[in-house]
C-alpha cells in the first residue's frame, strides 16, 4: 500500500471510531434495538488503526516494524 492510501485508511478508521463513540454516548431509546453495537465498531476501528499505524512506521522509516521480538 502507498502512503496516501494508508493515511486515508487510518483517517477513515479514526472518523468511524469517533462516530461510534458519539453513538455509544447517546441515551438509549426503549424498544429500539441497535443493529450493530458501537462498542464492536470501536474495537474493529481500533485494531485497524493499530495495524495502519504499524504500517505507517514501516513506510516512513523504510524498515519493517518488527516490535520487540525482532522476528
Backbone atoms as SQL, in Angstrom:
CREATE TABLE atoms (id INTEGER PRIMARY KEY, chain TEXT, resi INTEGER, resn TEXT, atom TEXT, x REAL, y REAL, z REAL);
INSERT INTO atoms VALUES
  (1, 'A', 1, 'UNK', 'N', 0.828, -1.175, 0.000),
  (2, 'A', 1, 'UNK', 'CA', 0.000, 0.000, 0.000),
  (3, 'A', 1, 'UNK', 'C', 0.875, 1.242, 0.000),
  (4, 'A', 2, 'UNK', 'N', 0.364, 2.265, -0.627),
  (5, 'A', 2, 'UNK', 'CA', 1.108, 3.516, -0.664),
  (6, 'A', 2, 'UNK', 'C', 0.842, 4.323, 0.606),
  (7, 'A', 3, 'UNK', 'N', 1.616, 5.371, 0.772),
  (8, 'A', 3, 'UNK', 'CA', 1.488, 6.216, 1.955),
  (9, 'A', 3, 'UNK', 'C', 0.134, 6.915, 1.985),
  (10, 'A', 4, 'UNK', 'N', -0.303, 7.428, 0.837),
  (11, 'A', 4, 'UNK', 'CA', -1.577, 8.154, 0.813),
  (12, 'A', 4, 'UNK', 'C', -2.758, 7.232, 1.114),
  (13, 'A', 5, 'UNK', 'N', -2.720, 6.009, 0.612),
  (14, 'A', 5, 'UNK', 'CA', -3.795, 5.059, 0.886),
  (15, 'A', 5, 'UNK', 'C', -3.804, 4.652, 2.357),
  (16, 'A', 6, 'UNK', 'N', -2.631, 4.475, 2.934),
  (17, 'A', 6, 'UNK', 'CA', -2.540, 4.117, 4.350),
  (18, 'A', 6, 'UNK', 'C', -3.043, 5.253, 5.227),
  (19, 'A', 7, 'UNK', 'N', -2.686, 6.485, 4.894),
  (20, 'A', 7, 'UNK', 'CA', -3.178, 7.632, 5.657),
  (21, 'A', 7, 'UNK', 'C', -4.690, 7.788, 5.525),
  (22, 'A', 8, 'UNK', 'N', -5.217, 7.552, 4.325),
  (23, 'A', 8, 'UNK', 'CA', -6.664, 7.640, 4.120),
  (24, 'A', 8, 'UNK', 'C', -7.394, 6.569, 4.918),
  (25, 'A', 9, 'UNK', 'N', -6.852, 5.369, 4.951),
  (26, 'A', 9, 'UNK', 'CA', -7.464, 4.285, 5.714),
  (27, 'A', 9, 'UNK', 'C', -7.414, 4.579, 7.209),
  (28, 'A', 10, 'UNK', 'N', -6.303, 5.116, 7.678),
  (29, 'A', 10, 'UNK', 'CA', -6.190, 5.490, 9.092),
  (30, 'A', 10, 'UNK', 'C', -7.190, 6.591, 9.441),
  (31, 'A', 11, 'UNK', 'N', -7.312, 7.578, 8.571),
  (32, 'A', 11, 'UNK', 'CA', -8.259, 8.672, 8.814),
  (33, 'A', 11, 'UNK', 'C', -9.704, 8.204, 8.806),
  (34, 'A', 12, 'UNK', 'N', -10.037, 7.300, 7.890),
  (35, 'A', 12, 'UNK', 'CA', -11.400, 6.767, 7.842),
  (36, 'A', 12, 'UNK', 'C', -11.713, 5.955, 9.091),
  (37, 'A', 13, 'UNK', 'N', -10.756, 5.169, 9.552),
  (38, 'A', 13, 'UNK', 'CA', -10.969, 4.379, 10.770),
  (39, 'A', 13, 'UNK', 'C', -11.108, 5.289, 11.982),
  (40, 'A', 14, 'UNK', 'N', -10.325, 6.365, 12.029),
  (41, 'A', 14, 'UNK', 'CA', -10.421, 7.303, 13.150),
  (42, 'A', 14, 'UNK', 'C', -11.763, 8.033, 13.135),
  (43, 'A', 15, 'UNK', 'N', -12.239, 8.411, 11.956),
  (44, 'A', 15, 'UNK', 'CA', -13.537, 9.085, 11.857),
  (45, 'A', 15, 'UNK', 'C', -14.674, 8.149, 12.246),
  (46, 'A', 16, 'UNK', 'N', -14.605, 6.902, 11.812),
  (47, 'A', 16, 'UNK', 'CA', -15.630, 5.926, 12.170),
  (48, 'A', 16, 'UNK', 'C', -15.587, 5.619, 13.665),
  (49, 'A', 17, 'UNK', 'N', -14.394, 5.597, 14.244),
  (50, 'A', 17, 'UNK', 'CA', -14.256, 5.412, 15.688),
  (51, 'A', 17, 'UNK', 'C', -14.925, 6.564, 16.440),
  (52, 'A', 18, 'UNK', 'N', -14.711, 7.792, 15.976),
  (53, 'A', 18, 'UNK', 'CA', -15.324, 8.954, 16.624),
  (54, 'A', 18, 'UNK', 'C', -16.846, 8.918, 16.487),
  (55, 'A', 19, 'UNK', 'N', -17.345, 8.515, 15.329),
  (56, 'A', 19, 'UNK', 'CA', -18.790, 8.412, 15.131),
  (57, 'A', 19, 'UNK', 'C', -19.393, 7.342, 16.029),
  (58, 'A', 20, 'UNK', 'N', -18.727, 6.215, 16.154),
  (59, 'A', 20, 'UNK', 'CA', -19.218, 5.152, 17.031),
  (60, 'A', 20, 'UNK', 'C', -19.194, 5.593, 18.490),
  (61, 'A', 21, 'UNK', 'N', -18.209, 6.400, 18.867),
  (62, 'A', 21, 'UNK', 'CA', -18.157, 6.921, 20.229),
  (63, 'A', 21, 'UNK', 'C', -19.335, 7.849, 20.498),
  (64, 'A', 22, 'UNK', 'N', -19.657, 8.704, 19.527),
  (65, 'A', 22, 'UNK', 'CA', -20.810, 9.588, 19.690),
  (66, 'A', 22, 'UNK', 'C', -22.109, 8.793, 19.784),
  (67, 'A', 23, 'UNK', 'N', -22.247, 7.764, 18.968),
  (68, 'A', 23, 'UNK', 'CA', -23.458, 6.945, 19.013),
  (69, 'A', 23, 'UNK', 'C', -23.562, 6.163, 20.310),
  (70, 'A', 24, 'UNK', 'N', -22.437, 5.750, 20.863),
  (71, 'A', 24, 'UNK', 'CA', -22.459, 4.985, 22.109),
  (72, 'A', 24, 'UNK', 'C', -22.854, 5.855, 23.294),
  (73, 'A', 25, 'UNK', 'N', -22.615, 7.141, 23.215),
  (74, 'A', 25, 'UNK', 'CA', -22.923, 8.040, 24.329),
  (75, 'A', 25, 'UNK', 'C', -24.360, 8.555, 24.295),
  (76, 'A', 26, 'UNK', 'N', -25.079, 8.280, 23.230),
  (77, 'A', 26, 'UNK', 'CA', -26.467, 8.724, 23.156),
  (78, 'A', 26, 'UNK', 'C', -27.324, 7.927, 24.129),
  (79, 'A', 27, 'UNK', 'N', -28.360, 8.548, 24.678),
  (80, 'A', 27, 'UNK', 'CA', -29.227, 7.798, 25.587),
  (81, 'A', 27, 'UNK', 'C', -30.013, 6.732, 24.823),
  (82, 'A', 28, 'UNK', 'N', -30.252, 5.589, 25.444),
  (83, 'A', 28, 'UNK', 'CA', -30.972, 4.518, 24.743),
  (84, 'A', 28, 'UNK', 'C', -32.457, 4.841, 24.586),
  (85, 'A', 29, 'UNK', 'N', -33.024, 4.381, 23.488),
  (86, 'A', 29, 'UNK', 'CA', -34.452, 4.514, 23.239),
  (87, 'A', 29, 'UNK', 'C', -35.111, 3.188, 23.587),
  (88, 'A', 30, 'UNK', 'N', -36.081, 3.184, 24.483),
  (89, 'A', 30, 'UNK', 'CA', -36.727, 1.922, 24.859),
  (90, 'A', 30, 'UNK', 'C', -37.419, 1.265, 23.659),
  (91, 'A', 31, 'UNK', 'N', -37.198, -0.020, 23.515),
  (92, 'A', 31, 'UNK', 'CA', -37.824, -0.775, 22.435),
  (93, 'A', 31, 'UNK', 'C', -37.080, -0.721, 21.117),
  (94, 'A', 32, 'UNK', 'N', -35.996, 0.008, 21.060),
  (95, 'A', 32, 'UNK', 'CA', -35.225, 0.108, 19.816),
  (96, 'A', 32, 'UNK', 'C', -33.924, -0.662, 19.981),
  (97, 'A', 33, 'UNK', 'N', -33.693, -1.598, 19.093),
  (98, 'A', 33, 'UNK', 'CA', -32.504, -2.442, 19.172),
  (99, 'A', 33, 'UNK', 'C', -31.459, -1.923, 18.185),
  (100, 'A', 34, 'UNK', 'N', -30.213, -1.841, 18.646),
  (101, 'A', 34, 'UNK', 'CA', -29.120, -1.421, 17.770),
  (102, 'A', 34, 'UNK', 'C', -28.759, -2.585, 16.856),
  (103, 'A', 35, 'UNK', 'N', -28.651, -2.332, 15.580),
  (104, 'A', 35, 'UNK', 'CA', -28.294, -3.397, 14.650),
  (105, 'A', 35, 'UNK', 'C', -26.831, -3.784, 14.782),
  (106, 'A', 36, 'UNK', 'N', -25.978, -2.778, 14.920),
  (107, 'A', 36, 'UNK', 'CA', -24.544, -3.025, 15.097),
  (108, 'A', 36, 'UNK', 'C', -24.121, -2.307, 16.377),
  (109, 'A', 37, 'UNK', 'N', -23.603, -3.023, 17.355),
  (110, 'A', 37, 'UNK', 'CA', -23.219, -2.354, 18.600),
  (111, 'A', 37, 'UNK', 'C', -22.015, -1.431, 18.393),
  (112, 'A', 38, 'UNK', 'N', -22.091, -0.206, 18.898),
  (113, 'A', 38, 'UNK', 'CA', -20.990, 0.745, 18.709),
  (114, 'A', 38, 'UNK', 'C', -19.681, 0.278, 19.341),
  (115, 'A', 39, 'UNK', 'N', -19.752, -0.486, 20.414),
  (116, 'A', 39, 'UNK', 'CA', -18.527, -0.983, 21.039),
  (117, 'A', 39, 'UNK', 'C', -17.758, -1.916, 20.120),
  (118, 'A', 40, 'UNK', 'N', -18.477, -2.736, 19.354),
  (119, 'A', 40, 'UNK', 'CA', -17.819, -3.628, 18.400),
  (120, 'A', 40, 'UNK', 'C', -17.188, -2.835, 17.258),
  (121, 'A', 41, 'UNK', 'N', -17.876, -1.792, 16.820),
  (122, 'A', 41, 'UNK', 'CA', -17.328, -0.936, 15.759),
  (123, 'A', 41, 'UNK', 'C', -16.065, -0.240, 16.253),
  (124, 'A', 42, 'UNK', 'N', -16.084, 0.231, 17.499),
  (125, 'A', 42, 'UNK', 'CA', -14.903, 0.866, 18.073),
  (126, 'A', 42, 'UNK', 'C', -13.734, -0.115, 18.146),
  (127, 'A', 43, 'UNK', 'N', -14.013, -1.349, 18.540),
  (128, 'A', 43, 'UNK', 'CA', -12.959, -2.355, 18.650),
  (129, 'A', 43, 'UNK', 'C', -12.326, -2.644, 17.291),
  (130, 'A', 44, 'UNK', 'N', -13.140, -2.817, 16.267),
  (131, 'A', 44, 'UNK', 'CA', -12.615, -3.099, 14.927),
  (132, 'A', 44, 'UNK', 'C', -11.826, -1.899, 14.405),
  (133, 'A', 45, 'UNK', 'N', -12.335, -0.695, 14.636),
  (134, 'A', 45, 'UNK', 'CA', -11.621, 0.505, 14.189),
  (135, 'A', 45, 'UNK', 'C', -10.293, 0.669, 14.916),
  (136, 'A', 46, 'UNK', 'N', -10.273, 0.343, 16.199),
  (137, 'A', 46, 'UNK', 'CA', -9.029, 0.438, 16.955),
  (138, 'A', 46, 'UNK', 'C', -7.991, -0.546, 16.429),
  (139, 'A', 47, 'UNK', 'N', -8.415, -1.767, 16.122),
  (140, 'A', 47, 'UNK', 'CA', -7.485, -2.740, 15.536),
  (141, 'A', 47, 'UNK', 'C', -6.964, -2.268, 14.184),
  (142, 'A', 48, 'UNK', 'N', -7.852, -1.705, 13.373),
  (143, 'A', 48, 'UNK', 'CA', -7.444, -1.200, 12.063),
  (144, 'A', 48, 'UNK', 'C', -6.484, -0.022, 12.208),
  (145, 'A', 49, 'UNK', 'N', -6.728, 0.850, 13.174),
  (146, 'A', 49, 'UNK', 'CA', -5.828, 1.979, 13.388),
  (147, 'A', 49, 'UNK', 'C', -4.456, 1.520, 13.874),
  (148, 'A', 50, 'UNK', 'N', -4.410, 0.504, 14.726),
  (149, 'A', 50, 'UNK', 'CA', -3.116, -0.025, 15.176),
  (150, 'A', 50, 'UNK', 'C', -2.344, -0.665, 14.023),
  (151, 'A', 51, 'UNK', 'N', -3.044, -1.408, 13.182),
  (152, 'A', 51, 'UNK', 'CA', -2.377, -2.055, 12.048),
  (153, 'A', 51, 'UNK', 'C', -1.859, -1.024, 11.050),
  (154, 'A', 52, 'UNK', 'N', -2.666, -0.001, 10.758),
  (155, 'A', 52, 'UNK', 'CA', -2.203, 1.010, 9.811),
  (156, 'A', 52, 'UNK', 'C', -1.106, 1.885, 10.422),
  (157, 'A', 53, 'UNK', 'N', -1.127, 2.087, 11.742),
  (158, 'A', 53, 'UNK', 'CA', -0.043, 2.842, 12.382),
  (159, 'A', 53, 'UNK', 'C', 1.273, 2.082, 12.277),
  (160, 'A', 54, 'UNK', 'N', 1.227, 0.769, 12.470),
  (161, 'A', 54, 'UNK', 'CA', 2.446, -0.030, 12.311),
  (162, 'A', 54, 'UNK', 'C', 2.929, 0.016, 10.863),
  (163, 'A', 55, 'UNK', 'N', 1.982, 0.012, 9.922),
  (164, 'A', 55, 'UNK', 'CA', 2.366, 0.089, 8.511),
  (165, 'A', 55, 'UNK', 'C', 2.945, 1.468, 8.189),
  (166, 'A', 56, 'UNK', 'N', 2.403, 2.513, 8.811),
  (167, 'A', 56, 'UNK', 'CA', 2.955, 3.854, 8.606),
  (168, 'A', 56, 'UNK', 'C', 4.380, 3.955, 9.129),
  (169, 'A', 57, 'UNK', 'N', 4.660, 3.316, 10.255),
  (170, 'A', 57, 'UNK', 'CA', 6.033, 3.300, 10.781),
  (171, 'A', 57, 'UNK', 'C', 6.957, 2.643, 9.765),
  (172, 'A', 58, 'UNK', 'N', 6.511, 1.554, 9.170),
  (173, 'A', 58, 'UNK', 'CA', 7.328, 0.864, 8.169),
  (174, 'A', 58, 'UNK', 'C', 7.548, 1.730, 6.936),
  (175, 'A', 59, 'UNK', 'N', 6.497, 2.415, 6.501),
  (176, 'A', 59, 'UNK', 'CA', 6.629, 3.246, 5.306),
  (177, 'A', 59, 'UNK', 'C', 7.514, 4.464, 5.546),
  (178, 'A', 60, 'UNK', 'N', 7.378, 5.089, 6.701),
  (179, 'A', 60, 'UNK', 'CA', 8.121, 6.324, 6.956),
  (180, 'A', 60, 'UNK', 'C', 9.582, 6.085, 7.302),
  (181, 'A', 61, 'UNK', 'N', 9.899, 4.965, 7.950),
  (182, 'A', 61, 'UNK', 'CA', 11.287, 4.703, 8.323),
  (183, 'A', 61, 'UNK', 'C', 12.035, 3.877, 7.286),
  (184, 'A', 62, 'UNK', 'N', 11.322, 3.150, 6.457),
  (185, 'A', 62, 'UNK', 'CA', 11.970, 2.303, 5.468),
  (186, 'A', 62, 'UNK', 'C', 12.381, 0.946, 6.010),
  (187, 'A', 63, 'UNK', 'N', 12.099, 0.692, 7.276),
  (188, 'A', 63, 'UNK', 'CA', 12.413, -0.601, 7.890),
  (189, 'A', 63, 'UNK', 'C', 11.115, -1.239, 8.354),
  (190, 'A', 64, 'UNK', 'N', 10.988, -2.542, 8.217),
  (191, 'A', 64, 'UNK', 'CA', 9.760, -3.191, 8.684),
  (192, 'A', 64, 'UNK', 'C', 9.627, -3.101, 10.196),
  (193, 'A', 65, 'UNK', 'N', 8.408, -2.903, 10.653),
  (194, 'A', 65, 'UNK', 'CA', 8.127, -2.812, 12.081),
  (195, 'A', 65, 'UNK', 'C', 8.064, -4.223, 12.637),
  (196, 'A', 66, 'UNK', 'N', 9.051, -4.586, 13.450),
  (197, 'A', 66, 'UNK', 'CA', 9.115, -5.950, 13.973),
  (198, 'A', 66, 'UNK', 'C', 8.728, -6.024, 15.432),
  (199, 'A', 67, 'UNK', 'N', 8.655, -4.915, 16.117),
  (200, 'A', 67, 'UNK', 'CA', 8.330, -4.939, 17.536),
  (201, 'A', 67, 'UNK', 'C', 9.548, -5.304, 18.361),
  (202, 'A', 68, 'UNK', 'N', 9.302, -5.688, 19.602),
  (203, 'A', 68, 'UNK', 'CA', 10.412, -6.002, 20.497),
  (204, 'A', 68, 'UNK', 'C', 10.971, -7.390, 20.258),
  (205, 'A', 69, 'UNK', 'N', 10.172, -8.285, 19.682),
  (206, 'A', 69, 'UNK', 'CA', 10.628, -9.659, 19.465),
  (207, 'A', 69, 'UNK', 'C', 11.721, -9.757, 18.416),
  (208, 'A', 70, 'UNK', 'N', 11.656, -8.883, 17.411),
  (209, 'A', 70, 'UNK', 'CA', 12.687, -8.865, 16.392),
  (210, 'A', 70, 'UNK', 'C', 12.527, -9.906, 15.304),
  (211, 'A', 71, 'UNK', 'N', 11.379, -10.583, 15.263),
  (212, 'A', 71, 'UNK', 'CA', 11.216, -11.560, 14.201),
  (213, 'A', 71, 'UNK', 'C', 10.365, -11.017, 13.140);
